[in-house]
Amino acid sequence: MKMSFSKIIGIGGYLPPKIVENSEIENNTNLEKGWIYRRTGIKRRHIAEESATEMGIKALKEAAENANISLKEIEYIFVATNSSDTLIPGMAGRIQAAIGTEIGGVDIQAGCSGFLQAMEIADSMIKSGSFSKIAIVGSEKLSIVVDWKEPYVSSLFGDGAGAVIMSKSDDAGIMASYSRIQSEGWKTLIQERENYLQMDGKAVFRFAVSAIQEGIREVLNRANLEISDVDLIVPHQSNARIISRVSKESGIPEDKFQISISDHANTAAASVALALKDALKDGKIGPSSVVLTVAYGAGLALASNVFKL
């Protein structure tokens, strides 16, 4: 029996038009001018006036256009989010309405790594032969869960959505995946009911640096690849200083990492998909490129994938 593989055939993203520059936050909170960019690499963030569901639909439609397929060809949908429009129900069913056919779907809440964990699950579902095309949407409206009077956390986040379409393929697209969660440190990044998002920045920074390196190392081992085989590493976009520290500690050149956090800040579960779109638009990746994605976040959780476009 011939083995089936899964492959990413479409990438899309959406950023709402409203932009908040660092200067606006710094002026409103008496934060030292230039602090946000120096500490994070962020210049601005997009703030949504529409819902996370609406943003997710727009990203999904662009991914389908990029894949040159009809939305009706999609057979299952994952929605990765940490800022769903409602606690109950999730957003998968509401985004499914835009597809217009009766399909399966589910939301995944796994911090900023949720999108990559959904890719790992979708890969297995396609390889099993049960599905041919699966959509993964990451959509976040984080502006509603942060306290804008507290700039040290709120300035890190932005709104947006990203999506990929994964399809059955005769050739290996997804070569390996890795994911891990841990209870240790779970309170370092938390939003309790009726409260704003809280973060221990130093603790999260330390976890992020080690998690990215672990994710890269483990997924390369599973794929039997060397870092030299990878054309671009697309990490979760949360802080440019984290990526620089990983580069320094691992010896991987910084120019091997996609860094696009400056224009849309940390969009959590939408982050990697938006960074993939940026890399595609800038010509850093294209057909046959080998890409390694890695993300970390609340949980604490980490995930990585390596694939050939």
Backbone torsions as a table, in degrees:
resi	resn	phi	psi	omega
1	MET	NA	129.5	-178.6
2	LYS	-72.7	133.3	-177.1
3	MET	-80.4	140.9	175.9
4	SER	-96.9	150.6	176.2
5	PHE	-125.6	171.8	174.7
6	SER	-118.5	148.9	-176.3
7	LYS	-144.5	141.5	174.1
8	ILE	-76.9	122.2	-178.9
9	ILE	-113.5	-9.2	179.9
10	GLY	-153.1	141.5	179.7
11	ILE	-131.5	133.6	178.5
12	GLY	-144.5	165.3	178.9
13	GLY	-161.7	162.3	178.6
14	TYR	-146.8	133.3	174.1
15	LEU	-124.0	127.8	-179.6
16	PRO	-63.8	151.2	-173.2
17	PRO	-68.2	-27.0	-178.0
18	LYS	-71.1	129.5	-178.4
19	ILE	-121.3	135.3	173.7
20	VAL	-114.9	115.2	179.8
21	GLU	-79.1	158.7	177.5
22	ASN	-55.4	-39.5	-175.5
23	SER	-58.0	-34.9	179.9
24	GLU	-66.3	-42.4	178.6
25	ILE	-67.8	-43.9	-178.6
26	GLU	-63.4	-39.5	179.7
27	ASN	-69.2	-36.9	-176.6
28	ASN	-79.1	-16.2	-174.9
29	THR	-122.7	5.5	-178.3
30	ASN	60.3	27.1	176.3
31	LEU	-75.3	143.3	-179.2
32	GLU	-56.0	133.2	-178.6
33	LYS	-60.1	129.1	178.4
34	GLY	87.5	-4.1	-176.5
35	TRP	-62.1	-45.8	-174.4
36	ILE	-59.8	-48.1	-177.9
37	TYR	-66.8	-41.3	-179.7
38	ARG	-62.2	-37.9	-174.6
39	ARG	-88.9	-18.7	-173.0
40	THR	-131.7	-24.3	-173.5
41	GLY	84.2	6.3	-179.7
42	ILE	-91.1	134.7	175.4
43	LYS	-106.6	-34.9	-175.6
44	ARG	-156.9	167.3	175.7
45	ARG	-143.2	154.0	178.8
46	HIS	-96.9	138.5	-177.8
47	ILE	-121.0	125.6	-173.7
48	ALA	-85.2	137.5	168.4
49	GLU	-101.3	-17.3	174.4
50	GLU	-91.2	175.5	-177.7
51	SER	-81.5	164.7	174.9
52	ALA	-63.7	-34.6	177.1
53	THR	-61.6	-47.5	-179.8
54	GLU	-61.9	-40.4	177.7
55	MET	-64.6	-41.2	179.6
56	GLY	-62.0	-39.9	178.6
57	ILE	-63.4	-41.6	-179.5
58	LYS	-64.8	-41.2	177.9
59	ALA	-65.8	-40.7	179.9
60	LEU	-63.7	-43.4	179.4
61	LYS	-61.6	-39.9	178.6
62	GLU	-66.9	-39.0	178.4
63	ALA	-63.1	-40.3	178.5
64	ALA	-65.5	-40.1	176.7
65	GLU	-63.6	-41.7	178.8
66	ASN	-63.6	-33.6	178.8
67	ALA	-83.2	-10.0	-177.9
68	ASN	60.0	44.4	176.5
69	ILE	-128.7	164.0	173.3
70	SER	-84.7	147.0	175.8
71	LEU	-58.3	-28.0	-177.8
72	LYS	-70.6	-10.2	177.0
73	GLU	-81.1	-14.8	-178.8
74	ILE	-72.7	134.4	-174.6
75	GLU	-109.5	-13.7	-179.4
76	TYR	-159.5	150.9	-179.3
77	ILE	-136.6	133.2	170.0
78	PHE	-107.9	137.6	173.0
79	VAL	-120.5	114.9	177.1
80	ALA	-96.2	121.4	-178.1
81	THR	-157.3	153.1	172.9
82	ASN	-121.7	5.5	-176.6
83	SER	-141.2	50.0	-179.0
84	SER	-56.2	147.2	-179.6
85	ASP	-60.0	-31.0	177.3
86	THR	-137.4	149.0	175.0
87	LEU	-65.8	-42.6	176.0
88	ILE	-138.1	126.6	-0.3
89	PRO	-85.1	176.9	173.2
90	GLY	-73.6	-177.6	-173.3
91	MET	-93.3	-13.0	-174.4
92	ALA	-57.8	-44.3	-179.4
93	GLY	-65.4	-35.9	-178.8
94	ARG	-72.6	-36.5	175.7
95	ILE	-72.4	-33.2	177.3
96	GLN	-57.7	-32.3	-178.6
97	ALA	-58.3	-30.2	179.0
98	ALA	-72.9	-23.6	179.7
99	ILE	-76.8	-38.3	172.6
100	GLY	85.4	7.6	176.1
101	THR	-127.5	160.4	-179.0
102	GLU	-82.6	108.2	-178.2
103	ILE	-133.8	169.1	174.6
104	GLY	-85.4	162.2	178.3
105	GLY	-178.9	161.0	-178.3
106	VAL	-160.3	151.2	172.5
107	ASP	-87.9	149.3	174.5
108	ILE	-125.3	125.1	176.1
109	GLN	-114.6	98.6	-176.9
110	ALA	-140.3	44.5	-179.8
111	GLY	62.9	-153.6	-178.2
112	CYS	-75.8	-9.2	179.6
113	SER	-91.6	-0.8	-173.8
114	GLY	-58.4	-38.1	-178.9
115	PHE	-62.4	-43.6	-178.8
116	LEU	-72.1	-32.9	175.2
117	GLN	-66.8	-35.5	175.7
118	ALA	-65.6	-37.6	176.7
119	MET	-61.9	-40.0	179.2
120	GLU	-63.3	-43.3	179.7
121	ILE	-67.0	-44.2	-179.8
122	ALA	-61.5	-38.1	177.4
123	ASP	-57.8	-45.2	179.6
124	SER	-65.9	-38.9	-179.5
125	MET	-65.3	-38.6	178.9
126	ILE	-72.5	-43.1	178.9
127	LYS	-61.7	-28.7	-179.7
128	SER	-70.3	-16.7	-178.6
129	GLY	91.4	0.6	-176.8
130	SER	-79.7	-25.5	-176.6
131	PHE	-137.7	151.0	178.1
132	SER	-106.1	-35.8	-178.7
133	LYS	-139.1	126.5	-179.2
134	ILE	-128.3	135.2	176.9
135	ALA	-100.9	139.7	174.0
136	ILE	-123.4	123.5	-179.4
137	VAL	-118.7	132.5	170.3
138	GLY	-115.1	120.3	-177.8
139	SER	-137.4	130.2	-175.2
140	GLU	-136.9	131.3	170.1
141	LYS	-116.9	71.6	-173.6
142	LEU	-74.1	-15.8	179.7
143	SER	-61.8	-19.1	-179.5
144	ILE	-90.6	-6.4	-177.5
145	VAL	-114.2	5.0	177.9
146	VAL	-114.6	152.7	179.0
147	ASP	-91.9	109.1	-174.9
148	TRP	-72.6	-7.3	173.8
149	LYS	-84.4	-10.8	179.8
150	GLU	-113.3	94.4	-168.4
151	PRO	-73.3	-21.6	-174.2
152	TYR	-68.5	-24.4	175.0
153	VAL	-102.8	-49.5	-173.8
154	SER	-60.3	-33.6	-177.2
155	SER	-67.7	-15.7	-177.0
156	LEU	-80.5	-18.8	-166.7
157	PHE	-113.7	155.1	176.7
158	GLY	-146.9	172.8	-178.7
159	ASP	-104.4	152.0	176.4
160	GLY	164.8	176.0	-179.1
161	ALA	-144.5	148.4	175.9
162	GLY	-138.6	159.3	-178.1
163	ALA	-153.5	151.3	169.6
164	VAL	-133.6	153.3	171.5
165	ILE	-110.4	125.6	176.5
166	MET	-108.3	137.3	-174.4
167	SER	-133.0	153.8	173.2
168	LYS	-60.1	140.1	-176.8
169	SER	-146.3	150.9	175.1
170	ASP	-79.5	-18.9	-179.4
171	ASP	-112.3	147.5	-178.4
172	ALA	-66.2	121.2	171.5
173	GLY	-99.6	-69.1	174.6
174	ILE	-74.4	116.2	-177.5
175	MET	-93.7	-30.6	178.6
176	ALA	-167.2	154.7	176.6
177	SER	-137.1	156.2	178.2
178	TYR	-148.5	137.1	175.2
179	SER	-149.5	153.0	-179.3
180	ARG	-157.2	143.4	172.7
181	ILE	-125.9	159.1	179.2
182	GLN	-148.9	148.2	177.3
183	SER	-82.9	-25.7	-179.4
184	GLU	-60.2	125.2	177.9
185	GLY	84.4	11.8	-174.1
186	TRP	-63.5	-25.6	-179.4
187	LYS	-82.0	-3.9	-178.8
188	THR	-73.7	-16.5	177.4
189	LEU	-145.0	102.5	-167.8
190	ILE	-150.0	144.5	168.5
191	GLN	-129.0	109.7	177.3
192	GLU	-85.1	158.2	-176.9
193	ARG	-53.7	135.1	177.2
194	GLU	69.3	6.8	179.3
195	ASN	-118.2	166.5	177.3
196	TYR	-81.9	161.8	175.8
197	LEU	-61.5	132.8	178.7
198	GLN	-119.7	142.3	-178.4
199	MET	-145.8	135.6	170.3
200	ASP	-92.0	94.0	-171.7
201	GLY	-55.7	-42.8	-177.7
202	LYS	-66.6	-41.9	-179.7
203	ALA	-66.9	-41.7	179.1
204	VAL	-65.5	-39.2	178.3
205	PHE	-58.6	-47.5	-179.4
206	ARG	-62.0	-44.5	179.1
207	PHE	-62.9	-42.8	-176.6
208	ALA	-60.8	-44.7	-178.4
209	VAL	-61.3	-45.1	180.0
210	SER	-72.6	-36.4	-177.4
211	ALA	-66.5	-42.0	179.0
212	ILE	-61.1	-44.6	-179.3
213	GLN	-65.5	-39.5	177.3
214	GLU	-63.5	-45.7	-179.0
215	GLY	-61.1	-42.0	178.1
216	ILE	-64.1	-49.7	-176.2
217	ARG	-61.6	-47.5	-174.3
218	GLU	-69.5	-41.1	-177.6
219	VAL	-72.3	-32.3	175.2
220	LEU	-65.8	-40.8	177.9
221	ASN	-61.2	-42.7	-178.8
222	ARG	-66.4	-32.1	-179.7
223	ALA	-88.8	-5.6	-175.8
224	ASN	57.5	45.9	179.8
225	LEU	-120.3	160.3	171.5
226	GLU	-105.4	159.8	179.6
227	ILE	-60.4	-27.5	178.9
228	SER	-68.2	-18.2	178.6
229	ASP	-79.8	-13.4	-175.7
230	VAL	-94.0	131.3	179.3
231	ASP	-82.1	-35.8	-178.5
232	LEU	-154.0	137.8	172.2
233	ILE	-100.7	125.9	179.5
234	VAL	-113.6	96.4	-178.9
235	PRO	-89.2	163.9	171.0
236	HIS	-55.4	133.8	-176.4
237	GLN	-94.0	89.7	179.6
238	SER	-119.9	-32.6	-176.8
239	ASN	-163.5	121.3	-178.4
240	ALA	-63.2	-28.3	179.8
241	ARG	-67.9	-31.4	177.0
242	ILE	-64.7	-45.8	-179.7
243	ILE	-63.6	-40.5	177.9
244	SER	-63.1	-39.8	179.2
245	ARG	-66.8	-41.4	177.7
246	VAL	-60.9	-43.7	178.6
247	SER	-58.8	-44.7	-178.0
248	LYS	-67.1	-44.0	-176.9
249	GLU	-73.8	-33.4	-176.1
250	SER	-90.6	-19.2	-176.5
251	GLY	80.4	7.6	176.6
252	ILE	-84.1	126.4	-178.4
253	PRO	-55.9	140.2	-177.1
254	GLU	-63.4	-28.5	-179.4
255	ASP	-73.0	-3.7	174.9
256	LYS	-85.8	-6.7	-180.0
257	PHE	-103.2	137.8	170.1
258	GLN	-77.6	124.2	177.8
259	ILE	-127.4	104.8	-179.5
260	SER	-131.4	22.4	-177.7
261	ILE	-67.4	-23.6	-172.3
262	SER	-58.6	-34.3	-173.5
263	ASP	-96.7	-13.4	178.6
264	HIS	-142.2	11.8	173.7
265	ALA	56.8	-160.8	-177.8
266	ASN	-87.5	112.3	178.6
267	THR	-106.2	24.2	172.7
268	ALA	51.8	-120.4	-173.7
269	ALA	-67.9	-13.4	176.2
270	ALA	-90.6	-9.7	-168.7
271	SER	-59.6	-51.7	-175.1
272	VAL	-67.0	-41.6	179.7
273	ALA	-62.8	-41.1	177.4
274	LEU	-65.3	-37.9	177.9
275	ALA	-67.9	-35.7	175.0
276	LEU	-62.6	-42.6	178.3
277	LYS	-62.2	-42.7	178.3
278	ASP	-60.0	-44.4	-178.6
279	ALA	-65.4	-38.1	178.0
280	LEU	-66.3	-44.8	-179.9
281	LYS	-62.5	-38.1	-177.7
282	ASP	-82.6	-2.0	178.8
283	GLY	77.8	15.7	178.8
284	LYS	-77.2	-25.3	176.7
285	ILE	-134.6	157.5	179.5
286	GLY	-167.5	-166.2	179.4
287	PRO	-52.3	131.2	178.7
288	SER	79.0	-0.7	176.3
289	SER	-67.1	142.6	174.1
290	VAL	-98.2	121.2	-173.4
291	VAL	-122.2	137.5	174.9
292	LEU	-115.4	122.6	177.1
293	THR	-109.2	143.2	-178.8
294	VAL	-149.3	137.6	-178.2
295	ALA	-145.9	157.9	-179.8
296	TYR	-144.0	159.4	178.1
297	GLY	176.0	-162.5	-175.3
298	ALA	-55.5	144.6	-179.8
299	GLY	148.4	-59.4	-5.8
300	LEU	-79.1	148.3	-173.4
301	ALA	-138.0	154.7	172.2
302	LEU	-146.7	152.8	179.6
303	ALA	-154.9	153.4	177.0
304	SER	-151.9	153.0	176.4
305	ASN	-139.9	150.5	170.5
306	VAL	-129.5	132.2	-173.9
307	PHE	-150.3	161.5	176.1
308	LYS	-109.1	127.7	179.6
309	LEU	-75.6	NA	NA
